[in-house]
Amino acid sequence: MTPSKPASDLQFSHIGLYVTDLPRMARFYKQALRFTQTDAGDLGSVQLVFLSRDPGEHHQLVLATGRPADMAFNVVNQISFRVPDLAALRRFHDRLLAEGASDMHPVTHGNAVSVYCRDPEGNRLELFMDTPWYCDQPLREPIDLRQTDEVILAQAEAIARRFPKFMSRAQWQAEVARRMQEDQDA
């Protein structure tokens, strides 16, 4: 049974990043993650590139010039992208490596299998595939993407089952939907 989604008048749409090298960053996202450039132009002194993978969204990512080259701290913790399966995760892992992504870490969170890396300007990316389970978070343990799908999923489930709140994703979604409805009614 799939839980009903609470009606929402607020949905996340896109994120914008300041960059130092606009052509390099646009090329990375277009080649490594297969974004399509939907527009580009100047807004005053700022140059913008709009990127999307969804024809229903003009842009999911906008890159803007103006990031200081000597910025000491990046306030963006990570940008996360969902993939449908381990085959897609492996494909993107290989593309990211080919396009110069750094700091590559394949991991499981029990409730997901992820690849973390850094884009050319050091922004952390996560590509992940949901598993059918929920377990307490945060959790992060390394995995080997060279293993078979069956071995990886068995490892993720075994890790998830170690935690007291282990349950199916469907059970967890139903519980969260109930809590969200309570929050909306409050």
VEXRO-730036 format. One line per field, with one value per residue: chain; x negated, z negated, y of N, C-alpha, C in turn. Coordinates in Angstrom, 3 decimals, padded with zeros to 6 digits. Example, Ala and Ser with C-alpha at 12.3 -4.5 7.8 and 13.67 -1.06 7.14 Angstrom:
REM residues 2
kette: [A_A]
n.x: [-013.190_-012.850]
n.z: [-007.800_-007.080]
n.y: [-005.690_-002.250]
ca.x: [-012.300_-013.670]
ca.z: [-007.800_-007.140]
ca.y: [-004.500_-001.060]
c.x: [-013.200_-012.900]
c.z: [-007.800_-007.870]
c.y: [-003.300_000.030]
REM end
This chain:
REM residues 186
kette: [A_A_A_A_A_A_A_A_A_A_A_A_A_A_A_A_A_A_A_A_A_A_A_A_A_A_A_A_A_A_A_A_A_A_A_A_A_A_A_A_A_A_A_A_A_A_A_A_A_A_A_A_A_A_A_A_A_A_A_A_A_A_A_A_A_A_A_A_A_A_A_A_A_A_A_A_A_A_A_A_A_A_A_A_A_A_A_A_A_A_A_A_A_A_A_A_A_A_A_A_A_A_A_A_A_A_A_A_A_A_A_A_A_A_A_A_A_A_A_A_A_A_A_A_A_A_A_A_A_A_A_A_A_A_A_A_A_A_A_A_A_A_A_A_A_A_A_A_A_A_A_A_A_A_A_A_A_A_A_A_A_A_A_A_A_A_A_A_A_A_A_A_A_A_A_A_A_A_A_A_A_A_A_A_A_A]
n.x: [-000.829_-000.688_-001.419_000.748_-000.016_-000.476_001.377_-000.349_-001.379_-003.824_-006.667_-009.867_-011.974_-014.374_-017.966_-020.513_-023.874_-026.770_-029.601_-033.088_-034.280_-032.407_-031.981_-033.414_-032.123_-029.476_-029.901_-030.796_-028.446_-026.711_-028.000_-028.866_-026.590_-024.537_-022.811_-020.687_-021.206_-019.046_-018.738_-020.664_-022.415_-022.907_-022.490_-022.564_-025.730_-026.146_-026.603_-024.555_-023.735_-021.273_-020.108_-018.616_-017.065_-014.551_-011.764_-009.569_-010.501_-011.950_-014.487_-016.575_-018.910_-020.850_-023.617_-025.759_-027.887_-030.349_-031.290_-033.620_-037.070_-038.706_-037.143_-036.584_-034.853_-032.288_-028.898_-027.061_-026.122_-025.632_-024.552_-021.984_-021.061_-018.645_-018.745_-017.433_-018.308_-020.941_-022.507_-022.311_-023.490_-026.117_-026.807_-026.707_-028.640_-030.961_-030.941_-031.211_-033.794_-035.235_-034.868_-036.314_-035.515_-036.153_-037.293_-035.765_-033.301_-031.721_-028.912_-026.703_-023.633_-021.934_-019.159_-019.546_-021.728_-024.648_-026.720_-029.214_-030.855_-033.038_-032.412_-034.056_-034.584_-034.567_-032.087_-030.012_-028.554_-025.858_-024.815_-022.162_-020.425_-017.347_-016.680_-014.558_-014.133_-013.995_-016.060_-017.585_-019.027_-021.802_-023.764_-026.469_-028.265_-031.023_-030.804_-031.312_-031.100_-031.718_-030.765_-028.055_-024.596_-022.893_-024.567_-025.330_-022.810_-022.029_-024.009_-023.416_-020.853_-021.446_-023.015_-021.131_-019.264_-020.506_-019.745_-017.501_-015.118_-014.498_-012.551_-010.158_-010.397_-007.898_-006.350_-007.677_-007.237_-004.439_-004.191_-005.601_-004.033_-001.690_-002.644_-003.357_-000.870_000.316_-001.336_-000.540_002.078_001.863]
n.z: [000.000_000.963_-000.609_-000.787_000.630_-001.165_-000.461_001.014_000.921_001.403_003.139_003.816_006.347_007.831_007.769_007.368_008.194_007.463_009.501_010.450_012.920_015.467_018.140_017.862_015.660_016.634_018.794_017.383_015.891_018.009_019.463_017.579_015.960_017.723_018.107_019.824_021.529_021.149_021.409_021.575_020.562_019.860_016.839_015.978_014.738_014.266_015.540_016.701_016.772_017.566_016.597_017.133_016.541_016.834_018.780_017.866_016.179_016.419_015.491_013.366_012.234_011.917_013.023_012.024_012.635_010.452_008.112_005.565_006.114_004.001_001.968_-001.296_-002.504_-001.590_-001.563_-000.642_-001.420_-000.045_003.192_004.299_006.321_007.548_008.762_010.787_010.383_009.606_011.879_013.293_011.367_011.386_014.051_014.001_012.047_013.436_015.535_014.079_013.006_015.433_016.256_014.484_011.801_008.305_005.154_004.707_003.336_002.872_001.067_-001.433_-002.954_-004.149_-003.775_-001.269_001.610_002.417_004.284_003.557_004.491_005.726_007.639_010.347_009.029_006.397_005.127_003.303_004.509_004.537_005.777_005.786_005.048_003.962_001.444_000.527_-002.199_-005.472_-007.881_-010.954_-010.759_-010.901_-008.746_-007.309_-005.332_-003.639_-000.315_002.360_005.629_007.649_007.030_007.401_008.095_006.378_004.215_003.254_002.515_000.581_-001.326_-002.008_-003.123_-005.291_-006.847_-007.406_-008.907_-011.346_-012.981_-015.404_-014.483_-012.068_-009.169_-006.509_-003.546_-002.679_-005.042_-006.588_-004.964_-005.162_-007.880_-008.006_-006.262_-007.789_-009.999_-008.676_-007.830_-010.302_-011.048_-009.128_-009.861_-012.299]
n.y: [-001.173_002.118_005.128_007.979_011.107_014.101_017.049_019.713_023.036_023.948_023.249_021.933_023.246_024.159_024.771_027.218_027.911_029.764_030.175_029.941_029.376_029.417_028.204_025.761_024.527_024.311_022.582_020.297_019.515_019.063_017.031_015.028_014.524_014.660_016.862_019.172_022.181_024.790_027.501_030.557_033.479_037.001_038.751_041.723_042.195_039.547_036.333_033.687_030.211_027.950_024.796_021.580_018.373_017.653_018.025_019.396_021.293_024.380_024.964_023.054_023.396_026.235_027.974_030.535_033.286_034.724_033.623_033.911_033.365_032.753_031.742_030.757_028.956_026.769_027.067_025.261_022.111_019.663_018.495_016.559_013.775_011.563_008.228_005.499_002.851_000.427_000.000_002.424_004.068_003.088_003.756_006.593_007.020_006.208_008.104_010.481_010.128_010.079_012.691_014.159_014.358_014.455_012.985_010.595_008.498_005.565_004.492_003.043_003.937_002.297_002.850_003.728_003.547_005.133_007.450_009.639_012.647_015.276_018.186_020.054_022.499_021.911_021.505_019.355_016.414_014.095_011.059_008.852_005.776_004.669_002.216_-000.585_-000.199_001.332_002.852_003.998_007.245_009.516_007.418_005.822_003.748_002.255_000.839_-001.516_-000.895_-002.640_-005.077_-007.468_-006.549_-007.930_-008.638_-006.104_-005.008_-006.883_-006.419_-003.740_-004.103_-005.799_-004.104_-002.079_-003.541_-003.799_-001.765_-000.326_000.901_-000.240_-000.794_-001.335_000.701_001.583_001.421_003.356_005.645_005.879_006.498_008.943_010.482_010.615_012.106_014.465_015.346_015.859_018.009_019.877_020.266_021.429]
ca.x: [000.000_-001.456_-000.760_001.156_-000.862_000.290_001.428_-001.400_-001.417_-005.233_-007.469_-011.211_-012.073_-015.722_-019.028_-021.476_-025.230_-027.772_-030.766_-034.196_-034.525_-031.092_-032.012_-033.885_-031.083_-028.353_-030.341_-030.805_-027.088_-026.110_-028.632_-028.904_-025.261_-023.615_-021.867_-020.512_-021.169_-017.762_-018.906_-021.881_-022.400_-023.443_-021.583_-023.530_-027.103_-026.170_-026.282_-023.791_-023.444_-020.154_-020.239_-017.530_-016.885_-013.109_-011.136_-008.577_-011.205_-012.853_-015.819_-016.715_-020.193_-021.311_-024.993_-025.904_-029.227_-030.449_-031.857_-035.003_-038.054_-039.347_-036.101_-037.124_-033.886_-031.138_-027.744_-026.282_-026.616_-025.639_-023.454_-021.686_-020.295_-018.151_-018.800_-016.456_-018.842_-022.394_-023.136_-022.427_-024.469_-027.438_-027.045_-027.047_-029.934_-032.000_-030.937_-031.775_-035.245_-035.753_-034.785_-037.186_-035.012_-037.161_-036.838_-034.681_-033.023_-030.485_-028.517_-025.292_-023.008_-020.900_-017.958_-019.975_-023.103_-025.040_-028.071_-029.536_-032.054_-033.133_-032.467_-035.347_-034.812_-034.550_-030.756_-029.776_-027.396_-025.455_-023.883_-021.724_-019.310_-016.633_-016.461_-013.190_-014.138_-014.326_-016.747_-018.021_-020.020_-022.695_-024.485_-027.257_-029.284_-031.510_-030.432_-032.103_-030.191_-032.093_-030.000_-026.779_-023.456_-022.384_-025.487_-025.232_-021.523_-022.065_-024.847_-022.650_-019.786_-022.044_-023.408_-019.900_-018.621_-021.206_-019.235_-016.211_-013.955_-014.404_-011.207_-010.086_-010.252_-006.461_-005.919_-008.250_-006.541_-003.108_-004.369_-005.979_-002.841_-000.811_-003.238_-003.266_000.522_000.487_-001.983_000.276_003.332_001.567]
ca.z: [000.000_001.054_-001.376_-000.004_000.399_-001.639_000.463_000.670_001.681_001.485_003.710_004.213_007.797_008.394_006.962_008.116_007.655_007.990_009.995_010.912_014.338_015.980_019.224_017.337_014.822_017.499_019.527_016.447_015.599_019.246_019.879_016.531_015.441_018.860_018.098_021.072_021.351_021.632_021.669_021.063_020.832_018.868_016.003_015.536_014.877_013.958_016.635_016.188_017.607_016.995_016.935_016.648_017.032_016.800_019.682_017.124_015.382_017.234_014.966_012.062_011.772_012.611_012.697_012.126_012.359_009.277_006.927_005.330_006.300_002.719_000.963_-002.304_-002.949_-000.712_-002.413_-000.092_-001.947_001.067_004.153_004.434_007.481_007.444_009.950_010.599_010.066_009.464_013.205_013.549_010.420_011.914_015.272_013.619_011.356_014.465_016.226_013.164_012.995_016.742_016.383_013.520_010.425_007.334_003.819_004.995_002.240_002.909_-000.294_-001.676_-004.143_-004.509_-003.036_000.066_002.036_002.923_004.675_003.260_005.157_005.832_009.003_010.549_008.105_005.025_004.576_003.091_005.173_004.169_006.642_004.925_005.379_002.762_001.197_000.006_-003.658_-006.250_-009.160_-011.617_-010.075_-009.791_-008.614_-006.070_-005.304_-002.270_000.475_003.574_006.775_008.565_006.636_008.105_007.482_005.277_003.076_002.725_001.823_-000.633_-002.291_-002.483_-004.012_-006.535_-007.628_-007.871_-009.925_-012.635_-013.720_-016.036_-013.771_-010.738_-008.662_-005.065_-003.100_-002.638_-006.425_-006.978_-004.223_-005.745_-009.150_-007.741_-005.694_-008.920_-010.760_-007.876_-007.876_-011.618_-011.020_-008.319_-010.580_-013.539]
ca.y: [000.000_003.351_006.171_009.136_012.263_015.244_018.172_020.649_024.263_024.308_022.172_022.338_023.305_024.214_025.370_028.016_027.900_030.678_029.442_030.780_029.069_029.046_027.199_024.464_023.936_023.932_021.387_019.175_019.059_018.556_015.782_014.006_014.205_014.684_017.964_019.910_023.623_025.291_028.930_031.193_034.909_037.920_039.519_042.721_041.707_038.114_035.415_032.553_029.044_027.200_023.380_020.731_017.004_017.445_018.989_020.162_022.304_025.200_024.650_022.434_023.909_027.433_028.333_031.983_033.785_035.583_032.958_034.338_032.294_032.443_031.506_029.852_027.955_026.617_026.817_024.155_020.848_018.716_018.498_015.135_013.346_010.182_007.376_004.431_001.521_000.355_000.132_003.863_004.598_002.736_004.551_007.958_006.932_006.169_009.408_011.466_009.925_010.475_014.149_014.814_014.464_014.014_012.605_009.647_007.571_004.770_004.136_002.770_004.507_001.339_003.222_004.143_003.302_006.447_007.823_011.031_013.147_016.737_018.714_020.733_023.610_021.420_021.269_017.926_015.822_012.742_010.344_007.760_004.901_004.238_000.788_-000.785_-000.194_002.511_002.624_005.223_008.058_009.274_006.157_005.828_002.709_002.064_-000.331_-001.720_-000.932_-003.732_-006.261_-007.611_-005.865_-008.757_-008.531_-004.734_-004.843_-007.710_-005.698_-002.580_-004.578_-006.298_-002.923_-001.435_-004.388_-003.679_-000.613_-000.646_001.434_-000.850_-001.104_-001.166_002.089_001.883_001.696_004.634_006.696_006.046_007.193_010.333_011.140_010.903_013.201_015.684_015.791_016.472_019.313_020.786_020.525_022.169]
c.x: [-000.878_-000.721_-000.365_000.256_-000.003_000.267_000.380_-001.301_-002.848_-006.009_-008.831_-011.324_-013.510_-016.695_-019.939_-022.821_-026.050_-028.992_-031.858_-034.450_-033.237_-031.155_-032.430_-032.793_-029.877_-028.700_-030.321_-029.389_-026.393_-026.707_-028.548_-027.508_-024.160_-022.498_-021.810_-020.478_-019.876_-017.806_-020.262_-021.774_-022.962_-022.305_-022.454_-024.926_-027.232_-025.780_-025.632_-023.695_-022.378_-020.215_-019.070_-017.641_-015.400_-012.451_-010.032_-009.193_-012.153_-014.292_-015.689_-017.993_-020.503_-022.709_-025.161_-027.340_-029.194_-030.991_-033.297_-035.965_-038.663_-038.336_-036.571_-036.162_-032.712_-029.939_-026.841_-026.887_-026.704_-024.436_-023.207_-020.762_-019.913_-018.313_-017.898_-017.018_-020.364_-023.115_-023.327_-023.460_-025.888_-027.779_-027.461_-028.368_-031.059_-032.082_-031.563_-033.293_-035.866_-035.785_-035.541_-036.624_-036.073_-036.487_-035.644_-034.543_-031.705_-030.166_-027.082_-024.877_-021.968_-019.633_-018.261_-021.382_-023.513_-026.464_-028.210_-030.800_-032.023_-033.164_-033.772_-035.621_-034.605_-033.184_-030.533_-028.473_-027.131_-024.522_-023.470_-020.557_-018.661_-016.628_-015.035_-013.068_-014.347_-015.112_-017.200_-019.104_-020.579_-023.413_-025.227_-028.357_-029.720_-030.966_-031.324_-031.147_-030.553_-031.359_-028.691_-025.687_-022.978_-023.262_-025.376_-023.932_-021.453_-022.895_-024.095_-021.555_-020.349_-022.464_-022.166_-019.253_-019.303_-020.585_-017.819_-014.986_-013.818_-012.942_-011.235_-009.959_-008.774_-005.925_-006.418_-007.520_-005.147_-003.197_-004.711_-004.807_-001.869_-001.330_-003.150_-001.839_000.822_-000.144_-001.154_001.559_003.110_001.677]
c.z: [000.000_000.292_-000.465_-000.368_-000.121_-000.575_000.033_001.547_001.768_001.991_004.077_005.730_008.313_007.403_007.896_007.415_008.285_008.368_010.390_012.403_014.951_017.116_018.733_016.534_015.657_018.269_018.616_016.217_016.843_019.634_018.814_016.093_016.487_018.720_019.492_020.744_021.964_021.970_021.149_021.374_019.686_018.122_015.338_015.773_014.623_015.195_016.032_017.242_016.866_017.509_016.372_017.238_017.099_017.712_019.017_016.280_016.291_016.789_013.596_011.395_012.591_012.098_012.965_011.823_011.078_008.031_006.740_005.442_004.971_001.607_-000.020_-002.676_-001.999_-001.576_-001.872_-000.610_-000.840_001.955_004.486_005.615_007.316_008.792_009.711_010.123_009.992_010.800_013.544_012.620_010.909_013.163_014.915_012.857_012.373_015.219_015.354_013.111_014.302_016.914_015.282_012.132_009.481_006.050_003.884_003.851_002.473_001.496_-000.298_-002.954_-004.688_-003.727_-001.611_000.326_002.788_003.433_004.356_004.011_005.137_007.308_009.167_009.625_006.648_004.392_004.448_003.752_004.570_005.261_005.854_005.521_004.072_002.671_000.647_-001.517_-004.208_-007.463_-009.688_-010.794_-011.068_-009.896_-007.292_-006.178_-003.864_-001.631_001.709_004.749_007.792_008.205_007.424_007.380_006.258_004.034_002.436_001.941_000.556_-001.717_-002.867_-003.454_-005.341_-007.437_-008.219_-009.003_-011.289_-013.532_-014.216_-015.272_-012.362_-010.400_-007.144_-004.737_-003.101_-004.039_-006.868_-006.277_-004.793_-007.061_-008.924_-007.144_-006.812_-009.715_-010.000_-007.883_-009.222_-011.650_-010.226_-009.047_-011.831_-013.371]
c.y: [001.241_004.439_007.331_010.311_013.412_016.346_019.188_021.883_024.792_023.107_022.718_022.259_023.264_024.849_026.153_027.999_029.019_029.857_030.425_030.588_028.526_028.023_025.811_023.767_023.514_022.659_020.148_018.639_018.510_017.202_014.700_013.570_014.344_015.720_018.578_021.399_024.138_026.775_029.364_032.672_035.701_038.600_040.579_042.178_040.201_037.309_034.177_031.455_028.240_025.764_022.589_019.337_016.657_018.478_019.809_021.267_023.074_024.994_024.004_022.917_025.157_027.751_029.819_032.379_034.608_034.913_033.433_033.156_031.857_032.190_030.429_028.736_027.951_026.252_025.710_022.855_019.811_018.969_017.039_014.871_011.886_009.494_006.176_003.103_001.565_000.476_001.612_004.491_004.305_003.565_005.980_008.010_007.000_007.497_010.485_011.345_010.406_011.991_014.888_015.022_013.894_013.549_011.646_008.638_006.836_004.271_003.621_003.486_003.531_001.611_003.690_003.623_004.556_006.470_009.304_011.403_014.673_017.128_019.506_021.914_023.209_021.255_019.772_017.507_014.463_012.237_009.121_007.003_004.479_002.717_000.631_-000.677_001.199_002.040_003.973_005.921_009.072_007.939_006.205_004.788_002.471_000.788_-000.385_-001.875_-002.013_-005.026_-006.303_-006.824_-006.626_-008.631_-007.148_-004.551_-005.687_-007.028_-004.505_-003.012_-005.066_-005.142_-002.258_-002.218_-004.323_-002.611_-000.863_-000.148_000.860_-001.148_-000.962_000.326_002.490_002.189_003.070_005.779_006.949_006.817_008.665_011.100_011.516_012.089_014.522_016.236_016.453_017.863_020.322_021.182_021.378_023.662]
REM end
